[in-house]
């Protein structure tokens, strides 16, 4: 039974470190916003007259 508790503790610690790292990456490092425009093939836009 103690080995089960040790396994669960280690697994919980690894999961908490992973989630904490993801949280820090999501909140501290914002990507630069860029405008991207690509033509869509086979789509014709009607221009107003």
C-alpha positions in Angstrom: 0.0 0.0 0.0 2.8 2.6 0.7 4.1 2.0 -2.9 0.7 2.9 -4.2 0.7 6.2 -2.2 4.2 7.0 -3.4 3.1 6.3 -7.0 0.0 8.5 -6.7 2.1 11.3 -5.0 4.7 11.3 -7.8 2.1 11.2 -10.5 0.2 14.1 -8.8 3.4 16.1 -8.5 4.3 15.6 -12.2 0.8 16.6 -13.3 0.9 19.7 -11.1 4.3 20.8 -12.4 3.0 20.2 -16.0 -0.2 22.2 -15.5 1.7 25.0 -13.7 4.2 25.2 -16.6 1.3 25.4 -19.1 -0.4 28.1 -17.0 2.8 30.2 -16.9 3.3 29.8 -20.6 -0.3 30.8 -21.4 -0.4 33.9 -19.1 3.1 35.3 -19.4 4.1 34.8 -23.0 1.6 36.3 -25.5 2.3 35.8 -29.2 2.5 38.9 -31.4 -0.7 39.5 -33.4 -0.3 39.5 -37.1 -2.7 40.0 -40.0 -2.8 37.1 -42.3 -4.6 37.2 -45.6 -4.6 34.3 -48.1 -6.7 34.0 -51.2 -9.2 31.2 -51.1 -9.1 29.1 -54.3 -12.3 28.9 -56.4 -14.1 31.7 -54.6 -15.2 34.7 -56.5 -16.3 37.9 -54.7 -18.9 40.1 -56.3 -17.8 43.7 -56.2 -20.5 46.3 -55.5 -21.4 48.4 -58.5 
